[in-house]
Amino acid sequence: MHRKCKTCKQDYPLDNYRALPRSSASVLRYCLNCEKCRSKPRERYHKIAKEFQNKRDSAGNGQASDEDLLWYFKRSLVIIKVRSRKSGIPTDITEDYLLYLFKKQKGLCYFTGNTLEWDTYGRGHASKNSLSIDKLNPNGGYVKENIVLCSYRANVTKGPRTEEEFYEFCENIIKVKNKRITQS
């Protein structure tokens, strides 16, 4: 039996595909060669993240030095660049620019003013104030004039809205809350 690879569109025998662990009858949609190419960004991300975690654990002082933040931003940029390449959106930000932005915002969330937590990698979850990189205009790219640093919670709440739509959304929430308070 043969199967056509979803990426390279070549027909290969089934033994040229990795079997899925849940079922011996099913195989991945990508041939072994294409699967290796697809996993390179993921491997690079895990390598950088592991180096950062080891570095953070060995320092143990709890203070964010510029070098620590650059490591964190390097990890974040791997994800952003892979996502941007897949989506075809422009990216021109660097670790140095993110450090500049972090200092410009004084380590505070752009939307809420809460202190951003930058060292939450490796804890298994993002906290509500975990540092996140947000596009003010969701249709724009990860370019210097379109990004801000904000908390994970603010970024998730903002979702695919523009900055103006997000503020309008928040104002509506406050109006409904105030209306409920006056009615009770």
C-alpha positions in Angstrom: 0.0 0.0 0.0 1.1 3.6 -0.8 0.1 6.9 0.6 0.6 10.5 -0.8 2.6 12.8 1.5 0.6 15.9 2.4 3.7 18.1 2.1 5.9 16.9 -0.8 2.9 15.2 -2.7 5.0 12.1 -3.4 3.6 8.6 -3.2 5.5 6.4 -0.7 5.0 3.0 0.8 3.4 3.1 4.3 6.7 2.0 5.9 8.0 5.5 4.9 5.6 7.1 7.4 5.7 7.0 11.2 2.9 5.1 12.8 0.7 7.0 15.2 1.1 5.7 18.8 -2.6 5.4 19.5 -3.3 3.0 16.6 -1.1 0.6 14.7 -3.4 1.0 11.7 -2.9 4.7 11.2 0.1 6.7 10.1 1.0 10.3 9.9 0.2 12.3 6.8 3.8 13.3 6.3 6.6 11.1 5.0 9.6 10.7 7.3 11.7 13.2 5.3 9.0 15.9 5.5 8.4 15.1 9.2 12.0 15.8 10.0 11.8 19.2 8.2 8.6 20.1 10.1 10.1 19.2 13.5 13.3 21.4 13.2 11.7 24.6 14.5 10.2 22.7 17.4 13.5 21.1 18.3 15.2 24.5 18.1 12.5 25.9 20.4 13.0 23.1 23.0 16.8 23.5 22.9 16.6 27.2 23.6 13.9 26.8 26.3 15.9 24.1 28.1 19.1 26.3 28.0 17.1 29.2 29.4 15.6 27.1 32.2 19.0 25.7 33.2 20.4 29.2 33.2 17.6 30.6 35.3 17.8 27.7 37.8 21.5 28.1 38.2 21.2 31.9 38.9 18.6 31.5 41.6 18.6 35.2 42.6 15.2 36.1 41.3 16.4 39.3 39.7 15.8 39.8 36.0 19.1 40.9 34.4 19.2 42.1 30.8 20.9 38.8 29.8 18.1 36.8 31.4 15.4 38.7 29.6 17.2 38.3 26.3 17.2 34.6 26.8 13.4 34.7 27.5 12.8 36.9 24.4 14.9 34.6 22.3 12.7 31.7 23.3 9.6 33.7 22.5 10.9 34.8 19.1 11.4 31.2 18.0 7.6 30.6 18.4 6.7 34.0 16.8 8.9 33.5 13.7 7.6 30.0 13.1 4.0 31.2 13.4 4.7 34.2 11.2 6.4 32.1 8.5 3.4 29.7 8.4 0.9 32.6 8.3 2.9 34.7 5.8 3.0 37.8 8.1 6.0 40.1 8.4 8.3 40.0 11.4 11.1 42.4 12.1 11.4 42.3 15.9 14.6 41.2 17.7 15.5 40.2 21.3 17.1 43.6 21.7 14.0 45.4 20.6 11.9 43.4 23.0 14.3 44.2 25.8 14.0 47.9 24.9 10.2 47.7 24.9 10.2 45.9 28.3 12.3 48.7 29.7 10.2 51.4 28.0 7.0 49.8 29.6 8.9 49.5 32.9 8.1 45.8 33.0 4.4 46.5 33.1 1.5 45.2 31.0 0.6 47.7 28.3 -3.2 47.2 29.0 -3.5 46.6 32.7 -0.4 48.2 34.2 0.3 44.9 36.2 3.9 43.8 36.7 4.8 41.2 34.0 6.2 37.8 35.0 8.9 36.8 32.6 10.3 33.6 34.1 7.2 31.3 34.1 8.6 28.9 31.5 8.9 25.3 32.8 6.1 25.6 35.4 3.6 23.8 33.1 1.2 26.8 32.7 1.2 30.5 32.0 0.2 32.6 35.0 -2.3 35.5 34.5 0.6 38.0 34.4 3.0 36.0 32.3 4.7 38.2 29.7 3.1 37.9 26.3 3.8 39.7 23.0 0.6 41.1 21.4 -0.1 42.7 18.0 -2.2 45.8 18.4 -3.6 45.3 15.0 -4.3 41.6 14.6 -4.1 41.8 10.8 -0.6 43.4 10.9 2.6 41.6 11.5 5.0 41.3 14.4 6.7 44.5 13.5 8.0 47.2 15.8 5.2 49.7 15.5 2.5 47.0 16.0 3.6 45.1 19.1 3.4 45.6 22.8 4.2 43.5 25.9 1.2 42.6 27.9 0.0 39.9 30.4 -1.1 36.6 29.1 -4.6 37.2 30.5 -4.9 40.6 28.8 -3.7 39.1 25.5 -6.2 36.2 25.6 -9.0 38.6 26.6 -8.2 40.9 23.8 -8.2 38.1 21.3 -8.5 39.1 17.7 -9.7 42.6 18.4 -7.9 45.8 17.5 -6.8 48.0 20.4 -9.9 50.3 20.0 -12.3 47.3 19.8 -10.7 45.9 22.9 -11.2 49.2 24.9 -14.8 49.3 23.7 -15.3 45.7 24.8 -13.9 46.6 28.3 -16.1 49.7 28.5 -19.2 47.6 27.7 -18.3 45.2 30.5 -18.0 48.1 33.0 -21.4 49.5 31.8 -23.1 46.2 32.4 -21.5 45.8 35.8 -22.5 49.3 36.9 -26.1 48.7 35.6 -26.3 45.5 37.7 -25.1 47.3 40.8 -27.6 50.1 40.4 -30.5 47.6 39.9 -29.8 45.7 43.0 
